[in-house]
Amino acid sequence: MDSTLELFGLIAGAVTSIGFIPQLIRGYQTKKLEDVSYFMPIVLAIGMTMWFIYGFLLDAIAIMAANTFGAACCIILIIMKKKYS
């Protein structure tokens, strides 16, 4: 794969994955996640795991990296919700 295209994919994955950071920070600081449902991060984690497998089969590092990070954030969010509820 072209290195410019791979770099573009990595940047796109980083930009979309950064969206989880404020929620994780806010949840950690306030210890309140009542407004976060279990359904959303569970479904996202499953979908991102499937995207990771797809990226693995295509040998697409950008897809694997972005979805590994995203799935990890979802799992952390689930754990935080369980711990602070």
MODELLER restraints for C-alpha pairs under 7 A, 6 or more apart:
rsr = mdl.restraints
at = mdl.atoms
rsr.add(forms.Gaussian(group=physical.xy_distance, feature=features.Distance(at['CA:6:A'], at['CA:62:A']), mean=6.35, stdev=0.5))
rsr.add(forms.Gaussian(group=physical.xy_distance, feature=features.Distance(at['CA:9:A'], at['CA:62:A']), mean=5.22, stdev=0.5))
rsr.add(forms.Gaussian(group=physical.xy_distance, feature=features.Distance(at['CA:10:A'], at['CA:62:A']), mean=4.66, stdev=0.5))
rsr.add(forms.Gaussian(group=physical.xy_distance, feature=features.Distance(at['CA:13:A'], at['CA:62:A']), mean=6.73, stdev=0.5))
rsr.add(forms.Gaussian(group=physical.xy_distance, feature=features.Distance(at['CA:13:A'], at['CA:66:A']), mean=4.62, stdev=0.5))
rsr.add(forms.Gaussian(group=physical.xy_distance, feature=features.Distance(at['CA:14:A'], at['CA:66:A']), mean=6.32, stdev=0.5))
rsr.add(forms.Gaussian(group=physical.xy_distance, feature=features.Distance(at['CA:17:A'], at['CA:66:A']), mean=6.49, stdev=0.5))
rsr.add(forms.Gaussian(group=physical.xy_distance, feature=features.Distance(at['CA:17:A'], at['CA:69:A']), mean=6.85, stdev=0.5))
rsr.add(forms.Gaussian(group=physical.xy_distance, feature=features.Distance(at['CA:17:A'], at['CA:70:A']), mean=5.60, stdev=0.5))
rsr.add(forms.Gaussian(group=physical.xy_distance, feature=features.Distance(at['CA:20:A'], at['CA:73:A']), mean=6.49, stdev=0.5))
rsr.add(forms.Gaussian(group=physical.xy_distance, feature=features.Distance(at['CA:24:A'], at['CA:77:A']), mean=6.44, stdev=0.5))
rsr.add(forms.Gaussian(group=physical.xy_distance, feature=features.Distance(at['CA:27:A'], at['CA:33:A']), mean=5.93, stdev=0.5))
rsr.add(forms.Gaussian(group=physical.xy_distance, feature=features.Distance(at['CA:31:A'], at['CA:84:A']), mean=5.59, stdev=0.5))
rsr.add(forms.Gaussian(group=physical.xy_distance, feature=features.Distance(at['CA:32:A'], at['CA:84:A']), mean=6.40, stdev=0.5))
rsr.add(forms.Gaussian(group=physical.xy_distance, feature=features.Distance(at['CA:33:A'], at['CA:81:A']), mean=5.53, stdev=0.5))
rsr.add(forms.Gaussian(group=physical.xy_distance, feature=features.Distance(at['CA:38:A'], at['CA:78:A']), mean=6.55, stdev=0.5))
rsr.add(forms.Gaussian(group=physical.xy_distance, feature=features.Distance(at['CA:41:A'], at['CA:74:A']), mean=4.95, stdev=0.5))
rsr.add(forms.Gaussian(group=physical.xy_distance, feature=features.Distance(at['CA:41:A'], at['CA:78:A']), mean=6.66, stdev=0.5))
rsr.add(forms.Gaussian(group=physical.xy_distance, feature=features.Distance(at['CA:42:A'], at['CA:74:A']), mean=6.97, stdev=0.5))
rsr.add(forms.Gaussian(group=physical.xy_distance, feature=features.Distance(at['CA:44:A'], at['CA:74:A']), mean=6.99, stdev=0.5))
rsr.add(forms.Gaussian(group=physical.xy_distance, feature=features.Distance(at['CA:45:A'], at['CA:71:A']), mean=4.58, stdev=0.5))
rsr.add(forms.Gaussian(group=physical.xy_distance, feature=features.Distance(at['CA:45:A'], at['CA:74:A']), mean=5.71, stdev=0.5))
rsr.add(forms.Gaussian(group=physical.xy_distance, feature=features.Distance(at['CA:45:A'], at['CA:75:A']), mean=6.92, stdev=0.5))
rsr.add(forms.Gaussian(group=physical.xy_distance, feature=features.Distance(at['CA:48:A'], at['CA:67:A']), mean=5.05, stdev=0.5))
rsr.add(forms.Gaussian(group=physical.xy_distance, feature=features.Distance(at['CA:48:A'], at['CA:70:A']), mean=6.82, stdev=0.5))
rsr.add(forms.Gaussian(group=physical.xy_distance, feature=features.Distance(at['CA:48:A'], at['CA:71:A']), mean=5.66, stdev=0.5))
rsr.add(forms.Gaussian(group=physical.xy_distance, feature=features.Distance(at['CA:49:A'], at['CA:67:A']), mean=6.73, stdev=0.5))
rsr.add(forms.Gaussian(group=physical.xy_distance, feature=features.Distance(at['CA:49:A'], at['CA:71:A']), mean=6.58, stdev=0.5))
rsr.add(forms.Gaussian(group=physical.xy_distance, feature=features.Distance(at['CA:51:A'], at['CA:63:A']), mean=6.98, stdev=0.5))
rsr.add(forms.Gaussian(group=physical.xy_distance, feature=features.Distance(at['CA:51:A'], at['CA:67:A']), mean=6.52, stdev=0.5))
rsr.add(forms.Gaussian(group=physical.xy_distance, feature=features.Distance(at['CA:52:A'], at['CA:63:A']), mean=6.28, stdev=0.5))
rsr.add(forms.Gaussian(group=physical.xy_distance, feature=features.Distance(at['CA:52:A'], at['CA:64:A']), mean=4.65, stdev=0.5))
rsr.add(forms.Gaussian(group=physical.xy_distance, feature=features.Distance(at['CA:52:A'], at['CA:67:A']), mean=5.60, stdev=0.5))
rsr.add(forms.Gaussian(group=physical.xy_distance, feature=features.Distance(at['CA:52:A'], at['CA:68:A']), mean=6.61, stdev=0.5))
rsr.add(forms.Gaussian(group=physical.xy_distance, feature=features.Distance(at['CA:55:A'], at['CA:61:A']), mean=6.85, stdev=0.5))
rsr.add(forms.Gaussian(group=physical.xy_distance, feature=features.Distance(at['CA:55:A'], at['CA:63:A']), mean=5.07, stdev=0.5))
rsr.add(forms.Gaussian(group=physical.xy_distance, feature=features.Distance(at['CA:55:A'], at['CA:64:A']), mean=5.23, stdev=0.5))
rsr.add(forms.Gaussian(group=physical.xy_distance, feature=features.Distance(at['CA:56:A'], at['CA:64:A']), mean=6.35, stdev=0.5))
